[in-house]
Amino acid sequence: MTYKHALALYPYFRDSTATMGVFPPTGLEYIATNLKDLVGRVTFLDLRYEKEYQDVKTLSDFIRKEIDLLCISISWDSQFKEICDLICSLPDDVTTVVGGRKATEEVEALFERCPNIDLIVRGEGEETIKELVKGVPYSDVLGISYRENGKVIHNEHRPLPDIFNADFPDRSLRRHDYHWIQNGVKIARFTFDTVLTSRGCPYNCKFCTFSLNPLGQKRKYAERSLESVIEELKSITADVVLFSDDNFFTNPKRSEKLCDLIIESGIEKTFMVQTRIEISRHKELLEKAERAGFKILLMGIESPHDKILKQLDKGFNQQQIREAFKVFNKHNFYIHGYFIYGNIGETEEEMVYIARFAKELKLDSITFQKLRVEKFSTLKEVVENTPGYYCDSVGGPVYSDTYSLKDLRRIRDRIRRNYYDFGQVRQILKRVYTARVFSAFDISYAFAKLPKILIRLTRREFEKKGWVSAQ
């Protein structure tokens, strides 16, 4: 074996947040799983949980003594600068491979900022990492960028792999379970995990790049075998499982069959899925999904306004949304809606109407984000060709002569205040209970932790203002 001990490192070291989530770094787990039979040993470290190794000296000493292959996943914009600083501080005599969505987008910047990075895997890396540890010459490995004679070489992109028979992550490599942690406090007893059953999405919403990999390659919709999915679900001990498919109900017949298999297998979990309103047309599937434990639906609605829905190519209108929710509200799902505000030509009152519209639909909770233009989004050209609208960076928010970023933050606060009032909080608690999303014990546990969370949150705000020492 070329390598004796590989370290799969997830370098994010803060508590779980809205950005980071409460779930394991599944992409890195796929890499570690593909490594385990090709190297002597694999260690998996998630710094969100590894307090000991958050100390750079301790982590560096461990790598220096034990590791000869270091694989680091950089997936998010959050903490990018801090992660670059961390990488620079690690031993430079260990083969260091970096991958992930953010790494793919920032190849040149990473090589410039981190001289100890040997190569970067662009796009999906399961096949790439296997070739690298088998000793295939760098020049023959698709999908990598590497240093050679003082220059950075970019090999051709790797074609998207087939996922039908892909191995699912080996969860025995984990050193801990995944919990909901906020401000350093574990606020729930239940544990979280993710499963990927398909990749790709047949829809073409203008703002969305989820079905593209970081290289802009469009993945056609592809499914894993249901036998493999059930085998993976049986191996999972977590209480809450997110199906991280772009749209879980893309193939309703397959989804219905999976629900049948879950029920027949006696698998009892709380399942979360991302879906679209079109699933409302399949009433029998909704009934089976409810029985199988699919309790939380994450639904991209985006806007209450037909002109914006058409602009974003969502494929439905406001009336169709309302009709769909007449069906959904006959079931006991917890439904979280996603909205976008700050769209081209949208007025302030149209943005703020999101709150009222969400309540009319009886959504349990919502997230609302400023319009953003991702690198390969077809919306980029629209923004560039619309006078008075601007976007300063790839992935950054769109603003305009009428609504500055400061204005958009003010409008965001209006939407939040109008939606998350006492009545809405009461509905959230009622739905969590009636849908049996979590047990009464879990809810009681969370409430018992609230005072501690509030104390830590208050102290953190005081530290930011310099009113108390951060010691």
C-alpha positions in Angstrom: 0.0 0.0 0.0 1.3 3.4 -1.0 -0.2 5.1 2.1 -0.3 3.7 5.6 -2.6 6.2 7.4 -5.0 8.6 5.7 -6.8 11.4 7.6 -10.2 12.6 6.2 -10.5 16.1 7.8 -13.6 18.2 7.9 -12.1 21.6 9.0 -15.2 23.5 10.1 -14.8 24.1 13.8 -17.8 26.1 15.0 -21.1 24.8 16.3 -23.8 23.7 13.9 -25.5 26.7 12.4 -28.0 27.4 9.6 -25.2 27.4 7.1 -23.4 24.3 8.4 -26.4 22.3 9.5 -26.6 19.5 12.0 -25.7 16.7 9.5 -22.5 14.8 8.9 -20.2 15.8 6.0 -21.5 13.1 3.7 -19.3 14.0 0.7 -16.1 13.5 2.7 -17.5 10.2 4.1 -17.9 8.9 0.5 -14.2 9.8 0.0 -13.1 8.0 3.3 -15.2 5.0 2.4 -13.5 4.7 -1.0 -10.1 5.0 0.7 -10.5 2.5 3.4 -9.6 -0.7 1.4 -6.7 1.0 -0.4 -4.7 2.4 2.5 -3.5 0.9 5.8 -5.9 2.9 8.0 -8.4 5.8 7.7 -9.1 8.3 10.5 -12.1 10.6 10.1 -12.1 13.9 12.1 -15.0 16.4 12.1 -13.6 19.4 13.9 -17.1 20.6 14.9 -17.0 17.8 17.4 -13.3 17.2 18.0 -12.6 19.9 20.6 -9.1 18.4 21.3 -8.0 18.8 17.6 -9.4 22.3 17.3 -6.0 23.2 18.8 -3.7 23.6 15.8 -0.6 22.4 17.6 -2.4 19.2 18.7 -3.8 18.6 15.2 -0.4 19.3 13.6 1.4 16.9 16.0 -1.1 14.2 15.3 -0.6 14.6 11.5 3.2 14.8 11.8 3.4 11.6 13.8 0.6 9.5 12.2 -0.5 10.7 8.8 1.0 10.3 5.3 -2.2 11.3 3.3 -4.3 14.3 4.3 -7.7 14.7 2.6 -9.6 18.0 3.4 -13.1 18.9 2.4 -13.9 22.6 1.8 -17.6 22.8 0.9 -18.9 26.2 2.1 -18.2 29.9 1.8 -18.4 30.1 5.6 -15.0 30.2 7.4 -13.1 30.0 4.1 -10.3 32.4 5.3 -10.0 30.6 8.6 -9.7 27.2 6.9 -7.0 28.5 4.6 -5.1 29.7 7.6 -5.6 26.3 9.3 -4.3 24.5 6.2 -1.2 26.7 6.0 -0.4 25.9 9.6 -0.4 22.1 9.0 2.8 20.1 8.3 4.0 20.6 4.7 5.7 17.2 4.3 2.4 15.3 4.2 0.6 14.7 0.9 -2.3 17.1 1.1 -5.4 16.7 -1.1 -8.2 19.2 -1.0 -11.7 18.8 -2.5 -15.3 19.9 -2.1 -17.6 22.4 -3.8 -15.9 25.5 -2.5 -12.4 24.1 -3.3 -13.5 23.4 -6.8 -14.6 27.0 -7.2 -11.4 28.5 -5.6 -8.6 26.3 -7.1 -6.3 29.2 -8.0 -6.9 31.1 -4.7 -6.2 27.9 -2.7 -2.9 27.2 -4.4 -1.9 30.8 -3.9 -2.9 31.0 -0.3 -1.8 27.5 0.8 1.6 26.5 -0.4 1.4 23.1 1.3 -1.6 21.9 -0.8 -0.3 19.3 -3.3 -3.4 18.9 -5.4 -7.1 19.8 -5.6 -9.8 17.4 -6.7 -12.4 19.2 -8.8 -16.0 18.0 -8.8 -16.9 14.6 -7.4 -13.9 12.8 -6.1 -14.7 9.1 -5.4 -13.1 7.7 -8.5 -10.3 10.3 -8.5 -9.1 9.5 -4.9 -9.0 5.8 -5.7 -6.7 6.5 -8.7 -4.5 8.8 -6.7 -3.8 6.3 -3.9 -3.3 3.5 -6.4 -0.4 5.5 -7.8 -1.8 6.5 -11.1 0.5 9.4 -12.4 -1.0 12.8 -11.8 -0.9 13.5 -15.5 -3.3 10.6 -16.2 -5.9 11.4 -13.5 -8.9 13.3 -14.7 -10.5 16.1 -12.6 -7.4 17.3 -10.6 -5.2 20.4 -10.5 -1.7 20.0 -9.1 1.6 21.7 -8.8 4.5 20.8 -11.2 7.8 22.7 -11.6 6.4 25.9 -10.1 3.2 25.9 -12.2 -0.4 24.7 -11.6 -1.6 22.1 -14.0 -5.3 21.6 -14.7 -6.2 18.2 -16.1 -9.5 17.7 -18.0 -12.7 17.4 -16.1 -13.8 13.9 -15.0 -17.1 12.7 -16.5 -19.9 12.4 -13.9 -19.9 8.9 -12.4 -22.7 6.4 -12.3 -24.3 6.2 -8.9 -26.6 3.1 -9.4 -24.3 0.8 -7.6 -22.2 3.3 -5.6 -21.1 2.2 -2.2 -22.8 4.2 0.6 -20.8 5.8 3.4 -19.2 3.5 6.0 -20.6 5.1 9.2 -18.3 3.0 11.4 -15.5 5.5 10.5 -17.3 8.1 12.6 -16.1 8.9 16.1 -19.4 10.4 17.3 -23.1 10.8 16.6 -24.6 14.0 15.1 -26.7 16.3 17.3 -28.4 19.7 17.1 -25.9 22.0 18.8 -26.5 25.7 19.2 -24.1 28.1 21.0 -22.2 25.1 22.4 -25.3 23.5 23.9 -26.8 20.2 22.7 -30.4 21.1 22.6 -31.9 17.8 21.5 -31.5 14.2 22.4 -32.2 12.9 18.8 -29.5 12.3 16.2 -29.2 13.2 12.5 -28.0 11.6 9.4 -28.3 11.9 5.6 -29.0 9.5 2.7 -28.6 10.1 -1.0 -30.9 8.0 -3.2 -30.7 9.9 -6.5 -28.8 12.8 -8.1 -29.9 15.4 -10.6 -33.2 17.2 -11.2 -35.2 17.4 -14.5 -36.4 21.0 -13.8 -34.5 24.1 -14.9 -35.3 26.9 -12.5 -33.1 29.9 -13.5 -31.8 30.6 -10.0 -30.9 27.0 -9.1 -27.6 25.3 -9.5 -28.2 22.3 -7.2 -28.3 19.9 -10.1 -24.9 21.2 -11.4 -21.7 20.1 -9.9 -19.1 22.9 -9.1 -17.8 22.6 -12.6 -21.1 23.5 -14.1 -21.7 19.9 -15.4 -25.5 19.2 -15.5 -26.3 15.9 -14.0 -29.1 14.0 -15.6 -31.5 12.5 -13.1 -30.1 9.2 -11.9 -31.3 6.8 -9.3 -29.7 4.3 -6.9 -31.2 0.8 -6.6 -34.0 0.7 -4.0 -32.3 -2.5 -2.5 -29.2 -0.5 -1.8 -31.2 2.3 -0.2 -33.0 0.0 2.1 -29.7 -1.7 3.0 -28.3 1.7 3.9 -31.4 2.7 5.9 -31.2 -0.5 8.0 -27.6 0.4 8.9 -28.5 3.9 10.2 -29.0 4.4 13.9 -29.9 8.1 13.7 -33.4 9.3 14.7 -33.8 11.9 11.9 -32.7 11.2 8.3 -32.5 13.8 5.5 -32.9 12.4 2.0 -30.5 14.8 0.3 -31.8 14.2 -3.2 -32.5 17.4 -5.2 -36.2 16.4 -5.4 -37.0 13.2 -3.6 -40.4 12.7 -5.4 -39.1 13.2 -9.0 -40.2 9.6 -9.8 -43.4 9.1 -7.9 -43.7 5.4 -8.7 -40.2 4.8 -7.3 -40.9 6.9 -4.3 -44.1 5.0 -3.6 -42.2 1.7 -3.8 -39.6 2.9 -1.4 -42.3 3.9 1.0 -43.7 0.4 0.8 -40.3 -1.1 1.4 -39.7 1.1 4.4 -43.0 0.1 5.9 -42.4 -3.6 5.2 -38.9 -3.5 6.7 -40.2 -2.0 9.9 -37.8 1.0 9.6 -38.9 3.7 12.0 -37.3 7.1 11.5 -38.3 10.7 11.0 -37.6 11.4 7.4 -37.0 14.9 5.8 -37.2 15.4 2.0 -36.8 18.2 -0.5 -39.7 18.3 -2.9 -41.9 20.5 -5.2 -45.6 21.3 -5.1 -46.3 18.8 -7.9 -46.3 15.9 -5.4 -49.8 17.1 -4.3 -51.1 15.4 -7.5 -50.2 12.0 -6.0 -52.5 11.6 -3.0 -51.9 7.9 -2.5 -48.1 8.5 -2.4 -48.6 11.3 0.2 -50.6 8.9 2.4 -47.9 6.2 2.1 -45.2 8.7 2.7 -46.9 9.9 5.9 -47.2 6.2 7.1 -43.6 5.5 6.3 -42.3 8.3 8.5 -41.8 11.2 6.0 -42.8 13.9 8.4 -40.8 17.0 7.2 -41.2 18.4 3.7 -38.8 21.1 2.5 -40.4 22.9 -0.3 -39.1 25.5 -2.8 -41.9 28.0 -3.4 -39.7 31.0 -4.1 -42.4 33.7 -4.6 -46.1 34.5 -4.2 -46.1 36.5 -7.5 -46.8 35.0 -10.9 -44.4 37.5 -12.6 -41.5 36.4 -10.4 -42.4 32.7 -10.7 -42.3 33.1 -14.5 -39.1 35.1 -14.3 -37.5 32.2 -12.3 -38.9 29.5 -14.5 -40.5 27.7 -11.6 -43.1 26.0 -13.7 -46.1 26.9 -11.6 -48.2 29.9 -10.6 -49.7 31.3 -7.4 -53.1 29.6 -7.9 -51.4 26.2 -8.4 -49.4 26.7 -5.2 -52.7 27.4 -3.3 -54.4 24.4 -4.8 -51.4 22.2 -3.8 -51.5 23.4 -0.2 -55.2 22.5 0.1 -54.0 18.9 -0.4 -51.0 19.1 1.8 -53.0 20.6 4.7 -55.2 17.5 4.8 -52.0 15.6 5.9 -50.0 15.9 9.0 -46.7 17.0 7.5 -44.4 19.7 8.9 -43.8 21.9 5.8 -40.9 24.3 5.6 -41.0 26.7 2.7 -38.2 28.5 0.9 -38.6 32.0 -0.6 -36.5 34.4 -2.5 -36.8 38.2 -2.2 -35.1 41.1 -4.0 -36.1 39.7 -7.4 -35.8 41.9 -10.5 -38.7 44.4 -10.6 -40.0 43.4 -7.2 -41.3 46.1 -4.9 -40.8 46.3 -1.1 -44.5 45.5 -0.4 -44.3 42.5 -2.8 -41.3 41.2 -0.9 -43.0 41.7 2.5 -46.1 39.9 1.2 -44.1 36.7 1.5 -45.0 36.6 5.2 -48.7 36.9 4.7 -48.8 34.5 1.8 -46.9 31.8 3.8 -49.5 32.2 6.6 -52.3 31.9 4.1 -50.8 28.6 2.9 -50.4 27.5 6.6 -46.7 26.8 6.2 -45.2 25.9 9.5 -41.9 27.7 9.0 -40.1 29.5 6.2 -36.6 30.6 5.1 -36.2 33.7 2.9 -33.0 34.5 1.1 -31.9 37.4 -1.1 -31.7 36.7 -4.8 -28.2 35.5 -5.6 -26.4 34.7 -8.8 -24.3 31.5 -8.7 -21.4 30.9 -11.1 -23.3 28.8 -13.7 -26.8 30.2 -13.1 -28.7 31.4 -16.2 -30.0 34.2 -14.1 -26.5 35.8 -14.3 -27.1 37.1 -17.8 -30.5 38.5 -16.9 -29.0 40.5 -14.0 -26.2 41.8 -16.1 -28.6 42.9 -18.8 -31.0 44.7 -16.5 -30.1 48.4 -15.9 -29.9 49.3 -12.3 -29.2 45.8 -10.9 -25.9 44.6 -9.7 -24.0 41.6 -8.2 -20.5 42.2 -6.9 -19.3 38.6 -6.7 -20.2 35.1 -7.8 -22.7 33.7 -5.4 -23.2 37.2 -3.9 -26.6 38.9 -3.4 -28.3 41.0 -6.1 -29.1 44.6 -5.3 -30.3 47.6 -7.2 -30.5 51.4 -7.4 -33.8 51.1 -5.7 -32.9 48.6 -3.0 -29.4 48.6 -1.6 -28.1 45.8 0.5 -28.9 47.8 3.6 -32.5 48.2 2.3 -32.7 44.5 1.6 -31.6 43.7 5.2 -34.3 46.1 6.5 -36.9 44.3 4.3 -35.7 40.9 5.5 -36.4 42.1 9.1 -39.9 43.2 8.1 -40.6 39.8 6.6 -39.3 38.0 9.7 -41.3 40.2 12.2 -44.5 39.8 10.1 -44.2 36.0 10.0 -42.6 34.8 13.2 -45.0 36.2 15.7 -46.4 34.5 18.8 -49.1 32.7 16.8 -46.6 31.3 14.3 -44.4 30.0 17.1 -47.4 28.3 18.7 -48.3 26.7 15.3 -44.7 25.4 15.0 -44.9 23.8 18.4 -48.3 22.3 17.7 -47.2 20.8 14.4 -44.1 19.3 15.9 -46.3 17.6 18.4 -49.2 16.6 16.3 -47.0 15.3 13.4 -44.9 13.4 16.0 -41.8 14.9 14.4 -40.1 14.4 17.8 -41.3 12.7 20.9 -42.7 14.6 23.9 -39.4 13.7 25.7 -37.4 15.3 23.0 -39.4 18.5 23.1 -39.1 18.7 26.9 -35.4 18.1 26.6 -35.0 21.0 24.2 -37.1 23.4 26.4 -34.9 22.5 29.4 -31.8 23.6 27.5 -33.2 27.0 26.5 -32.0 29.0 29.5 -28.5 27.8 29.0 -28.6 28.7 25.3 -29.9 32.2 26.0 -27.2 32.8 28.5 -24.4 31.7 26.1 -26.0 33.7 23.2 -26.2 36.8 25.3 -22.6 36.4 26.4 -21.5 36.0 22.8 -23.2 39.2 21.8 -21.6 41.0 24.7 -18.2 39.7 23.6 -18.8 41.1 20.0 -19.5 44.5 21.5 -16.4 44.3 23.8 -18.5 44.6 26.9 -17.0 41.4 28.4 -13.8 39.5 27.9 -13.8 36.6 25.5 -11.8 34.6 28.0 
